[in-house]
């Protein structure tokens, strides 16, 4: 059996491996934010609006490619940690959004008009919290 | 699952980092296996057995029920 070090395996995600996905993710978020502002201010031609909607989607594909590539490069324990952290973040975000939406509808909270930005932000924060909790389990 | 990885590593005078490099995993993964907080996959367990030159059952044993 081959026991030599595989140079393709990154073992554990370091700070540097998060730079590319962060840049792609922020670019997609900024493009979507700019789109929202421009749609509110101007009535643009249909083709331009379609192109503007597609731009953050394309940038998000770069983010997905980087994150999936990073998951493939890390070793098996770190892949499990990521799985556990995403397994926490995904339902926790759904619950948070559901509670906020229901609270607004029940008039427990004032109308907050929180859009996709809240969901993405909450998902990132909960992913980080899930990663910290899952990492501690294996320390 | 119990294992003798720490003992076998010490016999060879390898650090956790040395062993991690030989197995293409992180040092944290070696530490988690040694402290029995993480059970390695079957391919990694076989890789460890091959590196240590011992049958897998001499390194990893199921915990008593």
Backbone of each chain as ProteinMPNN parsed JSONL, in Angstrom:
{"seq_chain_A": "XXXXXXXXXXXXXXXXXXXXXXXXXXXXXXXXXXXXXXXXXXXXXXXXXXXXXXXXXXXXXXXXXXXXXXXXXXXXXXXXXXXXXXXXXXXXXXXXXXXXXXXXXXXXXXXXXXXXXXXXXXXXXXXXXXXXXXXXXXX", "coords_chain_A": {"N_chain_A": [[0.851, -1.211, 0.0], [0.499, 2.244, -0.759], [2.21, 4.592, 1.088], [3.245, 7.053, 0.932], [3.537, 10.636, 1.19], [0.86, 12.487, -0.044], [1.01, 15.124, -2.164], [-1.184, 16.561, -2.966], [-3.009, 16.569, -0.971], [-4.269, 18.619, 1.526], [-4.594, 18.401, 4.183], [-5.449, 20.029, 6.639], [-7.719, 22.775, 6.648], [-6.202, 25.854, 6.169], [-5.728, 29.361, 7.008], [-5.195, 30.665, 4.613], [-6.486, 29.095, 2.715], [-9.066, 29.893, 2.88], [-9.213, 32.336, 1.698], [-9.699, 32.635, -1.136], [-12.446, 31.558, -1.443], [-13.726, 33.429, 0.212], [-13.287, 35.858, -1.11], [-14.675, 35.372, -3.529], [-17.264, 34.966, -2.481], [-17.79, 37.418, -1.174], [-17.672, 39.117, -3.38], [-19.864, 38.197, -4.853], [-21.902, 38.845, -3.036], [-21.611, 41.644, -2.891], [-22.133, 42.32, -5.552], [-24.79, 41.488, -5.744], [-25.917, 43.171, -3.842], [-25.42, 45.674, -5.022], [-26.972, 45.353, -7.312], [-29.539, 45.264, -6.158], [-29.737, 47.874, -5.146], [-29.511, 49.365, -7.543], [-31.738, 48.435, -8.983], [-33.753, 49.501, -7.458], [-33.386, 52.179, -7.867], [-33.33, 52.77, -10.646], [-35.099, 52.242, -13.75], [-34.322, 49.73, -15.597], [-33.381, 48.307, -18.83], [-34.786, 45.142, -19.894], [-32.974, 43.048, -20.703], [-30.549, 43.882, -19.623], [-31.218, 43.844, -16.932], [-31.573, 41.113, -16.564], [-28.967, 40.221, -17.065], [-27.698, 41.463, -14.941], [-28.856, 40.136, -12.799], [-27.846, 37.622, -13.211], [-25.111, 37.916, -12.803], [-24.272, 37.917, -9.934], [-24.922, 35.264, -9.501], [-23.143, 33.845, -11.114], [-20.752, 34.606, -9.898], [-21.177, 33.419, -7.444], [-20.978, 30.771, -8.165], [-18.255, 30.503, -8.467], [-17.511, 30.708, -5.822], [-18.703, 28.402, -4.766], [-17.243, 26.449, -6.162], [-14.656, 26.85, -5.12], [-15.059, 26.255, -2.364], [-16.009, 23.6, -2.416], [-13.807, 22.403, -3.629], [-11.915, 22.828, -1.627], [-12.977, 21.236, 0.427], [-12.586, 18.764, -0.731], [-9.849, 18.55, -0.699], [-9.022, 18.474, 1.96], [-8.226, 16.407, 4.887], [-9.754, 13.301, 6.103], [-10.86, 13.596, 8.72], [-11.184, 16.352, 9.016], [-12.973, 16.758, 6.981], [-15.173, 15.498, 8.033], [-15.633, 17.153, 10.235], [-16.383, 19.478, 8.888], [-18.718, 18.552, 7.689], [-20.311, 18.062, 9.939], [-20.466, 20.665, 10.944], [-21.802, 22.018, 8.884], [-24.104, 20.529, 8.896], [-25.169, 21.394, 11.242], [-25.408, 24.183, 10.798], [-27.166, 24.467, 8.584], [-29.916, 23.49, 9.265], [-30.199, 25.121, 11.543], [-30.143, 27.719, 10.53], [-32.449, 27.647, 8.969], [-34.364, 27.346, 10.974], [-34.0, 29.733, 12.409], [-34.713, 31.686, 10.461], [-37.361, 30.915, 10.038], [-38.482, 31.368, 12.588], [-38.102, 34.155, 12.843], [-39.649, 35.063, 10.687], [-42.205, 34.073, 11.354], [-42.568, 35.43, 13.754], [-42.723, 38.031, 12.843], [-45.049, 37.88, 11.32], [-46.89, 37.247, 13.303], [-46.893, 39.558, 14.575], [-45.295, 39.905, 16.752], [-42.777, 40.814, 16.53], [-41.652, 43.92, 15.066], [-42.168, 44.748, 11.562], [-39.457, 43.661, 9.876], [-38.322, 43.385, 7.407], [-36.275, 41.714, 6.438], [-33.996, 40.428, 4.212], [-32.423, 38.223, 1.809], [-29.877, 38.692, 2.63], [-29.759, 38.52, 5.4], [-30.166, 35.805, 5.732], [-27.926, 34.668, 4.481], [-25.861, 35.814, 5.972], [-26.503, 34.843, 8.556], [-26.234, 32.131, 8.074], [-23.483, 31.922, 7.533], [-22.39, 32.749, 9.992], [-23.456, 30.797, 11.707], [-22.364, 28.544, 10.573], [-19.678, 28.96, 11.161], [-19.885, 28.863, 13.968], [-20.768, 26.243, 14.27], [-18.55, 24.922, 13.231], [-16.613, 25.55, 15.13], [-17.664, 24.226, 17.358], [-17.734, 21.543, 16.469], [-15.021, 21.121, 15.973], [-13.941, 21.249, 18.524], [-14.818, 18.889, 19.631], [-13.092, 16.957, 18.661], [-10.639, 17.588, 19.664]], "CA_chain_A": [[0.0, 0.0, 0.0], [1.302, 3.469, -0.834], [2.107, 5.405, 2.311], [3.959, 8.318, 0.735], [2.711, 11.835, 1.336], [0.227, 12.963, -1.262], [1.114, 16.58, -2.115], [-2.477, 17.18, -3.265], [-3.824, 16.637, 0.254], [-3.951, 19.814, 2.291], [-4.753, 17.968, 5.577], [-6.379, 20.865, 7.4], [-7.856, 24.063, 5.976], [-5.541, 26.959, 6.859], [-6.353, 30.671, 6.755], [-5.023, 30.97, 3.189], [-7.435, 28.371, 1.865], [-10.363, 30.567, 2.969], [-9.169, 33.641, 1.026], [-10.394, 32.599, -2.438], [-13.905, 31.527, -1.311], [-14.216, 34.672, 0.812], [-13.301, 36.878, -2.167], [-15.806, 35.055, -4.422], [-18.518, 35.171, -1.755], [-18.001, 38.859, -0.977], [-17.961, 39.691, -4.701], [-21.257, 37.864, -5.177], [-22.748, 39.628, -2.142], [-21.552, 43.05, -3.305], [-22.831, 42.439, -6.845], [-26.226, 41.381, -5.465], [-26.294, 44.399, -3.144], [-25.44, 46.745, -6.026], [-28.163, 45.089, -8.137], [-30.725, 45.666, -5.384], [-29.772, 49.338, -5.109], [-29.766, 49.884, -8.896], [-33.126, 48.12, -9.359], [-34.63, 50.426, -6.731], [-33.2, 53.556, -8.348], [-33.511, 52.954, -12.094], [-35.828, 51.236, -14.509], [-33.333, 49.323, -16.601], [-33.914, 47.386, -19.846], [-34.93, 43.754, -19.428], [-31.752, 42.25, -20.907], [-29.55, 44.34, -18.645], [-31.639, 43.349, -15.619], [-31.286, 39.671, -16.531], [-27.503, 40.09, -16.931], [-27.339, 41.867, -13.573], [-29.28, 39.065, -11.877], [-26.972, 36.46, -13.414], [-23.724, 38.181, -12.354], [-23.975, 37.316, -8.616], [-25.033, 33.799, -9.588], [-21.865, 33.367, -11.666], [-19.734, 34.786, -8.851], [-21.447, 32.401, -6.411], [-20.461, 29.485, -8.658], [-16.823, 30.515, -8.122], [-17.458, 30.43, -4.374], [-19.015, 26.972, -4.572], [-16.109, 25.672, -6.692], [-13.549, 26.954, -4.153], [-15.382, 25.563, -1.109], [-16.054, 22.157, -2.685], [-12.411, 21.999, -3.854], [-11.244, 22.789, -0.321], [-13.478, 20.043, 1.128], [-11.986, 17.572, -1.335], [-8.408, 18.497, -0.408], [-8.711, 18.253, 3.38], [-8.239, 14.994, 5.278], [-11.088, 12.767, 6.419], [-11.431, 14.115, 9.963], [-11.642, 17.726, 8.776], [-14.183, 16.661, 6.157], [-16.274, 15.173, 8.959], [-15.906, 18.369, 11.015], [-17.156, 20.376, 8.012], [-20.056, 17.968, 7.527], [-21.055, 18.305, 11.177], [-20.743, 22.1, 11.097], [-22.861, 22.37, 7.929], [-25.306, 19.844, 9.382], [-25.718, 22.264, 12.287], [-25.739, 25.513, 10.268], [-28.295, 24.437, 7.647], [-31.215, 23.547, 9.961], [-30.26, 26.249, 12.49], [-30.526, 28.897, 9.741], [-33.861, 27.477, 8.599], [-35.172, 27.601, 12.185], [-33.903, 31.168, 12.696], [-35.512, 32.418, 9.483], [-38.765, 30.58, 10.304], [-38.903, 32.052, 13.824], [-38.208, 35.597, 12.566], [-40.782, 35.282, 9.792], [-43.447, 33.86, 12.117], [-42.682, 36.511, 14.743], [-43.204, 39.213, 12.112], [-46.458, 37.643, 10.937], [-47.689, 37.283, 14.535], [-46.706, 40.926, 15.084], [-44.483, 39.889, 17.971], [-41.683, 41.717, 16.146], [-42.06, 44.829, 13.995], [-41.76, 44.282, 10.225], [-38.011, 43.913, 9.762], [-37.98, 43.337, 5.974], [-34.945, 41.12, 6.311], [-33.958, 39.663, 2.959], [-31.477, 37.113, 1.69], [-28.632, 39.059, 3.316], [-29.827, 37.966, 6.761], [-30.025, 34.354, 5.665], [-26.527, 34.349, 4.159], [-25.063, 36.19, 7.141], [-26.783, 33.892, 9.643], [-25.666, 30.834, 7.697], [-22.019, 31.99, 7.713], [-22.097, 32.782, 11.431], [-23.787, 29.491, 12.3], [-21.362, 27.6, 10.054], [-18.49, 29.183, 11.997], [-20.171, 28.348, 15.322], [-20.797, 24.777, 14.142], [-17.166, 24.465, 13.015], [-15.924, 25.65, 16.424], [-18.179, 23.16, 18.24], [-17.307, 20.228, 15.951], [-13.559, 21.018, 16.15], [-13.661, 20.986, 19.959], [-15.106, 17.486, 19.928], [-11.964, 16.095, 18.264], [-9.363, 18.096, 20.192]], "C_chain_A": [[0.884, 1.257, 0.0], [1.118, 4.309, 0.426], [2.867, 6.719, 2.171], [2.995, 9.492, 0.863], [2.157, 12.254, -0.013], [0.26, 14.489, -1.244], [-0.204, 17.292, -2.396], [-3.307, 17.362, -1.999], [-3.332, 17.769, 1.145], [-4.021, 19.539, 3.792], [-5.77, 18.801, 6.342], [-6.499, 22.207, 6.683], [-7.16, 25.165, 6.771], [-6.23, 28.274, 6.463], [-6.319, 30.994, 5.259], [-6.055, 30.299, 2.313], [-8.835, 28.987, 1.92], [-10.389, 31.867, 2.178], [-9.969, 33.629, -0.274], [-11.913, 32.494, -2.277], [-14.479, 32.801, -0.707], [-14.316, 35.768, -0.243], [-14.479, 36.644, -3.117], [-17.131, 35.362, -3.738], [-18.833, 36.646, -1.562], [-18.343, 39.535, -2.304], [-19.413, 39.434, -5.085], [-22.211, 38.7, -4.334], [-22.792, 41.093, -2.541], [-22.307, 43.268, -4.619], [-24.342, 42.394, -6.619], [-26.732, 42.639, -4.755], [-26.4, 45.577, -4.112], [-26.658, 46.594, -6.932], [-29.423, 45.593, -7.438], [-30.874, 47.183, -5.386], [-30.124, 49.911, -6.489], [-31.198, 49.604, -9.346], [-34.099, 49.084, -8.677], [-34.562, 51.838, -7.321], [-33.597, 53.763, -9.816], [-34.407, 51.869, -12.676], [-34.952, 50.859, -15.696], [-33.971, 48.39, -17.636], [-33.859, 45.932, -19.369], [-33.629, 42.949, -19.55], [-30.671, 42.611, -19.889], [-29.897, 43.819, -17.248], [-31.331, 41.859, -15.47], [-29.78, 39.454, -16.326], [-27.063, 40.429, -15.511], [-27.725, 40.808, -12.55], [-28.319, 37.883, -11.983], [-25.558, 36.668, -12.865], [-23.435, 37.616, -10.956], [-24.069, 35.796, -8.618], [-23.706, 33.223, -10.081], [-20.755, 33.484, -10.618], [-19.924, 33.748, -7.731], [-20.945, 31.031, -6.845], [-18.959, 29.369, -8.37], [-16.627, 30.18, -6.653], [-17.666, 28.934, -4.119], [-17.827, 26.113, -5.014], [-14.941, 25.669, -5.691], [-13.828, 26.133, -2.89], [-15.387, 24.048, -1.318], [-14.632, 21.624, -2.899], [-11.657, 21.881, -2.534], [-11.689, 21.545, 0.464], [-12.838, 18.778, 0.571], [-10.52, 17.429, -0.968], [-8.111, 18.145, 1.047], [-8.81, 16.773, 3.745], [-9.609, 14.604, 5.839], [-11.691, 13.331, 7.705], [-11.942, 15.547, 9.766], [-12.871, 17.752, 7.87], [-15.384, 16.339, 7.053], [-16.648, 16.397, 9.799], [-16.751, 19.337, 10.179], [-18.575, 19.858, 7.829], [-20.908, 18.253, 8.76], [-21.408, 19.781, 11.326], [-21.826, 22.551, 10.118], [-24.183, 21.723, 8.332], [-25.966, 20.608, 10.513], [-26.235, 23.57, 11.672], [-26.989, 25.504, 9.393], [-29.643, 24.448, 8.375], [-31.324, 24.72, 10.923], [-30.658, 27.53, 11.754], [-32.006, 28.821, 9.371], [-34.758, 27.808, 9.794], [-35.184, 29.101, 12.508], [-34.796, 31.984, 11.758], [-37.003, 32.172, 9.732], [-39.285, 31.349, 11.533], [-39.066, 33.553, 13.573], [-39.429, 35.907, 11.705], [-42.106, 35.129, 10.539], [-43.671, 34.974, 13.136], [-43.181, 37.8, 14.09], [-44.686, 39.073, 11.797], [-47.378, 37.713, 12.159], [-47.635, 38.654, 15.201], [-46.052, 40.945, 16.48], [-43.302, 40.836, 17.767], [-42.219, 42.707, 15.124], [-41.569, 44.288, 12.652], [-40.299, 44.664, 9.997], [-37.54, 43.976, 8.316], [-36.56, 42.799, 5.77], [-34.933, 40.212, 5.088], [-32.947, 38.533, 3.008], [-30.181, 37.398, 2.436], [-28.593, 38.491, 4.732], [-29.543, 36.475, 6.725], [-28.564, 33.965, 5.408], [-25.632, 34.65, 5.367], [-25.238, 35.211, 8.286], [-26.146, 32.546, 9.341], [-24.153, 30.816, 7.911], [-21.665, 31.959, 9.204], [-22.346, 31.422, 12.082], [-22.844, 28.397, 11.806], [-20.091, 27.715, 10.906], [-18.684, 28.627, 13.4], [-20.165, 26.82, 15.306], [-19.402, 24.213, 13.976], [-16.405, 24.473, 14.348], [-16.362, 24.517, 17.349], [-17.678, 21.791, 17.788], [-15.803, 20.035, 16.145], [-13.22, 20.648, 17.582], [-13.852, 19.516, 20.303], [-13.892, 16.583, 19.644], [-10.62, 16.591, 18.797], [-8.886, 17.262, 21.366]], "O_chain_A": [[1.9, 1.304, 0.692], [0.0, 4.686, 0.776], [3.107, 7.415, 3.157], [1.788, 9.347, 0.667], [2.889, 12.361, -0.997], [-0.393, 15.102, -0.399], [-0.343, 18.48, -2.107], [-4.202, 18.207, -1.954], [-2.149, 17.865, 1.471], [-3.558, 20.354, 4.59], [-6.853, 18.309, 6.659], [-5.509, 22.727, 6.168], [-7.497, 25.387, 7.934], [-7.185, 28.284, 5.686], [-7.282, 31.526, 4.707], [-6.462, 30.849, 1.29], [-9.694, 28.649, 1.105], [-11.456, 32.453, 1.994], [-10.812, 34.497, -0.498], [-12.631, 33.268, -2.912], [-15.582, 33.215, -1.061], [-15.292, 36.517, -0.281], [-15.195, 37.58, -3.472], [-18.023, 35.952, -4.347], [-19.967, 37.084, -1.751], [-19.199, 40.419, -2.352], [-20.106, 40.326, -5.575], [-23.212, 39.206, -4.841], [-23.853, 41.718, -2.538], [-23.022, 44.257, -4.785], [-25.088, 43.163, -7.225], [-27.834, 43.114, -5.029], [-27.336, 46.373, -4.041], [-27.304, 47.582, -7.281], [-30.263, 46.258, -8.044], [-31.963, 47.718, -5.594], [-30.936, 50.831, -6.593], [-31.81, 50.437, -10.015], [-35.134, 49.44, -9.241], [-35.535, 52.59, -7.284], [-34.135, 54.809, -10.177], [-34.47, 50.746, -12.176], [-34.864, 51.598, -16.677], [-34.987, 47.754, -17.354], [-33.013, 45.551, -18.56], [-33.234, 42.254, -18.614], [-29.973, 41.741, -19.368], [-29.022, 43.413, -16.483], [-30.894, 41.399, -14.415], [-29.368, 38.618, -15.522], [-26.181, 39.781, -14.948], [-27.023, 40.6, -11.56], [-28.012, 37.226, -10.989], [-24.885, 35.703, -12.504], [-22.447, 36.9, -10.792], [-23.392, 35.119, -7.844], [-23.207, 32.238, -9.537], [-19.928, 32.584, -10.468], [-18.953, 33.265, -7.149], [-20.535, 30.221, -6.014], [-18.455, 28.287, -8.069], [-15.698, 29.461, -6.284], [-16.923, 28.297, -3.372], [-17.45, 25.164, -4.326], [-14.321, 24.634, -5.446], [-12.958, 25.411, -2.404], [-14.842, 23.3, -0.505], [-14.287, 20.543, -2.422], [-10.865, 20.959, -2.339], [-10.866, 20.881, 1.094], [-12.578, 17.83, 1.312], [-9.997, 16.316, -0.926], [-7.059, 17.576, 1.34], [-9.401, 15.982, 3.009], [-10.491, 15.443, 6.024], [-12.904, 13.525, 7.78], [-12.998, 15.912, 10.283], [-13.706, 18.65, 7.971], [-16.48, 16.858, 6.84], [-17.827, 16.651, 10.046], [-17.703, 19.938, 10.678], [-19.527, 20.639, 7.817], [-22.073, 18.635, 8.649], [-22.504, 20.121, 11.773], [-22.674, 23.371, 10.469], [-25.251, 22.3, 8.131], [-27.172, 20.493, 10.728], [-27.343, 24.013, 11.974], [-27.789, 26.436, 9.454], [-30.45, 25.342, 8.124], [-32.412, 25.265, 11.11], [-31.42, 28.338, 12.284], [-32.725, 29.816, 9.453], [-35.786, 28.47, 9.643], [-36.226, 29.669, 12.834], [-35.54, 32.86, 12.201], [-37.812, 33.096, 9.65], [-40.383, 31.905, 11.513], [-40.037, 34.16, 14.026], [-40.15, 36.875, 11.95], [-43.015, 35.945, 10.382], [-44.801, 35.411, 13.359], [-43.948, 38.559, 14.683], [-45.471, 40.004, 11.977], [-48.512, 38.183, 12.06], [-48.246, 38.881, 16.245], [-46.239, 41.875, 17.264], [-42.884, 41.552, 18.677], [-43.147, 42.38, 14.383], [-40.656, 43.463, 12.611], [-39.956, 45.844, 9.934], [-36.489, 44.547, 8.024], [-35.762, 43.368, 5.025], [-35.778, 39.326, 4.958], [-32.65, 37.968, 4.06], [-29.468, 36.475, 2.83], [-27.551, 38.042, 5.209], [-28.799, 35.942, 7.549], [-28.036, 33.049, 6.039], [-24.767, 33.854, 5.734], [-24.265, 34.793, 8.915], [-25.589, 31.897, 10.226], [-23.6, 29.833, 8.404], [-20.76, 31.238, 9.623], [-21.553, 30.957, 12.901], [-22.559, 27.441, 12.527], [-19.508, 26.711, 11.315], [-17.784, 28.004, 13.963], [-19.625, 26.183, 16.21], [-19.092, 23.15, 14.513], [-15.66, 23.544, 14.659], [-15.538, 23.918, 18.04], [-17.251, 20.976, 18.606], [-15.351, 18.93, 16.444], [-12.328, 19.837, 17.83], [-13.148, 18.965, 21.149], [-13.698, 15.568, 20.313], [-9.574, 16.064, 18.418], [-7.831, 17.543, 21.935]]}, "seq_chain_B": "XXXXXXXXXXXXXXXXXXXXXXXXXXXXXXXXXXXXXXXXXXXXXXXXXXXXXXXXXXXXXXXXX", "coords_chain_B": {"N_chain_B": [[-13.509, 2.689, 19.719], [-10.473, 1.093, 20.483], [-6.946, 1.808, 20.369], [-3.418, 1.28, 19.542], [-1.808, 3.265, 18.683], [-0.312, 5.474, 19.65], [1.619, 4.243, 21.239], [2.962, 2.635, 19.336], [3.924, 4.584, 17.655], [5.646, 5.907, 19.398], [7.554, 3.907, 19.769], [8.898, 4.05, 17.387], [9.974, 6.485, 17.563], [8.773, 8.737, 16.453], [7.335, 11.924, 15.885], [4.029, 13.335, 16.349], [3.597, 14.92, 14.165], [5.433, 13.898, 12.314], [4.329, 11.377, 11.803], [1.848, 12.157, 10.823], [2.593, 13.388, 8.428], [3.607, 11.21, 7.046], [1.281, 9.803, 6.644], [-0.3, 11.472, 5.218], [-2.182, 13.118, 6.494], [-3.62, 15.487, 8.865], [-1.88, 16.81, 11.784], [-3.619, 17.138, 13.874], [-5.507, 15.211, 13.331], [-4.1, 12.84, 13.799], [-3.651, 13.157, 16.537], [-6.313, 13.115, 17.44], [-6.999, 10.492, 16.796], [-5.212, 9.029, 18.385], [-6.039, 9.785, 20.944], [-8.412, 8.597, 20.957], [-10.691, 9.883, 20.13], [-11.503, 10.074, 17.625], [-12.36, 7.774, 15.158], [-10.522, 6.215, 12.686], [-11.091, 5.998, 9.093], [-11.604, 2.967, 7.194], [-9.741, 2.719, 4.976], [-7.715, 4.499, 5.919], [-7.022, 3.29, 8.311], [-5.948, 0.884, 7.367], [-3.788, 1.941, 6.022], [-2.299, 2.939, 8.14], [-1.738, 0.523, 9.436], [-0.167, -0.702, 7.485], [1.991, 1.049, 7.378], [3.018, 0.751, 9.941], [3.707, -1.856, 9.831], [2.22, -3.992, 10.783], [-0.521, -6.295, 11.435], [-3.847, -5.094, 11.03], [-5.58, -5.664, 13.152], [-3.939, -5.827, 15.304], [-3.409, -3.298, 15.959], [-5.776, -1.803, 16.103], [-8.562, -2.296, 18.156], [-11.786, -3.495, 19.0], [-13.907, -1.916, 21.39], [-14.679, -3.369, 24.539], [-17.942, -4.8, 24.978]], "CA_chain_B": [[-12.474, 1.745, 19.293], [-9.184, 1.344, 21.135], [-5.813, 1.61, 19.453], [-2.072, 1.342, 20.13], [-1.048, 4.122, 17.768], [0.661, 6.289, 20.385], [2.697, 3.333, 21.653], [3.72, 2.236, 18.141], [4.62, 5.794, 17.186], [6.746, 6.151, 20.342], [8.59, 2.893, 19.481], [9.654, 4.517, 16.213], [10.479, 7.818, 17.897], [8.195, 9.705, 15.528], [6.407, 12.897, 16.472], [2.708, 13.266, 15.694], [3.727, 15.568, 12.853], [6.11, 12.946, 11.411], [3.362, 10.344, 11.414], [0.833, 12.823, 10.002], [3.162, 13.584, 7.083], [3.699, 9.896, 6.383], [-0.07, 9.319, 6.325], [-0.997, 12.544, 4.478], [-3.3, 13.69, 7.257], [-3.154, 16.569, 9.728], [-1.424, 16.409, 13.112], [-4.821, 17.075, 14.716], [-6.164, 13.921, 13.081], [-3.315, 11.832, 14.531], [-3.938, 13.354, 17.954], [-7.689, 12.658, 17.715], [-7.013, 9.015, 16.738], [-4.489, 8.54, 19.566], [-6.847, 10.014, 22.146], [-9.631, 7.805, 20.712], [-11.839, 10.755, 19.908], [-11.881, 9.896, 16.218], [-12.024, 6.466, 14.596], [-10.17, 6.437, 11.277], [-11.786, 5.2, 8.073], [-10.916, 1.701, 6.922], [-8.509, 2.943, 4.191], [-6.661, 5.11, 6.744], [-6.581, 2.269, 9.274], [-5.061, -0.018, 6.621], [-2.566, 2.691, 5.732], [-1.561, 2.959, 9.406], [-1.24, -0.845, 9.652], [0.911, -0.933, 6.518], [3.14, 1.866, 7.787], [3.565, 0.177, 11.171], [4.131, -3.221, 9.543], [1.497, -4.935, 11.644], [-1.912, -6.478, 11.019], [-4.74, -4.03, 11.527], [-6.201, -6.05, 14.435], [-2.959, -5.631, 16.394], [-3.364, -1.857, 16.25], [-7.124, -1.355, 16.464], [-9.414, -3.328, 18.748], [-13.119, -3.007, 19.379], [-14.068, -1.796, 22.839], [-15.505, -4.441, 25.118], [-19.342, -4.329, 25.071]], "C_chain_B": [[-11.143, 2.109, 19.963], [-8.061, 1.138, 20.118], [-4.481, 1.791, 20.188], [-1.187, 2.289, 19.327], [0.037, 4.915, 18.498], [1.897, 5.452, 20.755], [3.586, 2.949, 20.451], [4.514, 3.415, 17.571], [5.836, 6.068, 18.068], [7.897, 5.161, 20.112], [9.496, 3.34, 18.34], [10.254, 5.904, 16.409], [10.022, 8.873, 16.879], [7.345, 10.693, 16.319], [5.049, 12.707, 15.778], [2.787, 13.866, 14.294], [4.393, 14.635, 11.842], [5.108, 11.923, 10.878], [2.29, 10.939, 10.49], [1.337, 12.998, 8.572], [3.239, 12.266, 6.325], [2.327, 9.391, 5.934], [-0.882, 10.326, 5.511], [-2.274, 12.999, 5.187], [-2.738, 14.795, 8.152], [-2.682, 16.021, 11.08], [-2.624, 16.273, 14.069], [-5.537, 15.733, 14.551], [-5.436, 12.803, 13.828], [-3.62, 11.935, 16.027], [-5.331, 12.824, 18.316], [-7.782, 11.131, 17.674], [-6.355, 8.464, 18.012], [-5.306, 8.696, 20.845], [-8.222, 9.334, 22.046], [-10.885, 8.673, 20.634], [-12.336, 10.622, 18.469], [-11.425, 8.522, 15.76], [-11.706, 6.649, 13.114], [-11.02, 5.574, 10.34], [-10.989, 3.916, 7.845], [-9.669, 1.917, 6.046], [-7.379, 3.55, 5.025], [-6.128, 4.103, 7.765], [-5.632, 1.276, 8.593], [-3.724, 0.653, 6.312], [-1.671, 2.728, 6.974], [-0.935, 1.576, 9.645], [-0.062, -1.137, 8.734], [2.172, -0.18, 6.926], [3.82, 1.279, 9.021], [4.036, -1.266, 10.975], [3.477, -4.258, 10.435], [0.096, -5.155, 11.09], [-2.809, -5.442, 11.704], [-5.305, -4.365, 12.914], [-5.226, -5.952, 15.604], [-2.879, -4.15, 16.791], [-4.723, -1.373, 16.763], [-7.923, -2.529, 17.032], [-10.751, -2.708, 19.158], [-13.183, -2.932, 20.904], [-14.964, -2.908, 23.346], [-16.929, -3.935, 25.299], [-19.75, -4.092, 26.52]], "O_chain_B": [[-10.746, 3.274, 20.001], [-8.207, 0.399, 19.145], [-4.416, 2.361, 21.277], [0.033, 2.134, 19.295], [1.168, 5.015, 18.022], [3.039, 5.887, 20.607], [4.812, 2.945, 20.555], [5.628, 3.251, 17.073], [6.911, 6.413, 17.576], [9.067, 5.521, 20.243], [10.693, 3.052, 18.323], [10.948, 6.427, 15.538], [10.777, 9.769, 16.503], [6.711, 10.326, 17.308], [4.941, 12.016, 14.765], [2.137, 13.393, 13.362], [3.994, 14.574, 10.679], [5.049, 11.643, 9.681], [1.879, 10.316, 9.511], [0.591, 12.782, 7.617], [2.972, 12.207, 5.124], [2.223, 8.643, 4.962], [-2.028, 10.054, 5.155], [-3.305, 13.232, 4.556], [-1.527, 15.013, 8.193], [-3.041, 14.909, 11.469], [-2.638, 15.412, 14.949], [-6.099, 15.192, 15.504], [-6.069, 11.926, 14.417], [-3.82, 10.923, 16.699], [-5.515, 12.177, 19.346], [-8.554, 10.538, 18.429], [-6.881, 7.544, 18.639], [-5.264, 7.836, 21.725], [-9.071, 9.478, 22.925], [-11.98, 8.258, 21.015], [-13.458, 11.014, 18.149], [-10.268, 8.142, 15.943], [-12.528, 7.178, 12.365], [-11.587, 4.559, 10.747], [-9.835, 3.808, 8.261], [-8.622, 1.343, 6.348], [-6.219, 3.169, 4.867], [-4.93, 4.069, 8.047], [-4.627, 0.875, 9.179], [-2.671, 0.016, 6.339], [-0.453, 2.571, 6.881], [0.236, 1.467, 10.008], [0.924, -1.745, 9.151], [3.281, -0.707, 6.831], [5.045, 1.305, 9.135], [4.688, -1.832, 11.853], [4.085, -5.265, 10.798], [-0.424, -4.31, 10.361], [-2.535, -4.993, 12.817], [-5.488, -3.478, 13.747], [-5.639, -5.99, 16.763], [-2.339, -3.81, 17.844], [-4.8, -0.626, 17.738], [-7.95, -3.614, 16.452], [-10.822, -1.561, 19.598], [-12.603, -3.756, 21.611], [-15.895, -3.333, 22.661], [-17.136, -2.796, 25.718], [-20.885, -3.696, 26.785]]}, "name": "protein", "num_of_chains": 2, "seq": "XXXXXXXXXXXXXXXXXXXXXXXXXXXXXXXXXXXXXXXXXXXXXXXXXXXXXXXXXXXXXXXXXXXXXXXXXXXXXXXXXXXXXXXXXXXXXXXXXXXXXXXXXXXXXXXXXXXXXXXXXXXXXXXXXXXXXXXXXXXXXXXXXXXXXXXXXXXXXXXXXXXXXXXXXXXXXXXXXXXXXXXXXXXXXXXXXXXXXXXXXXXX"}
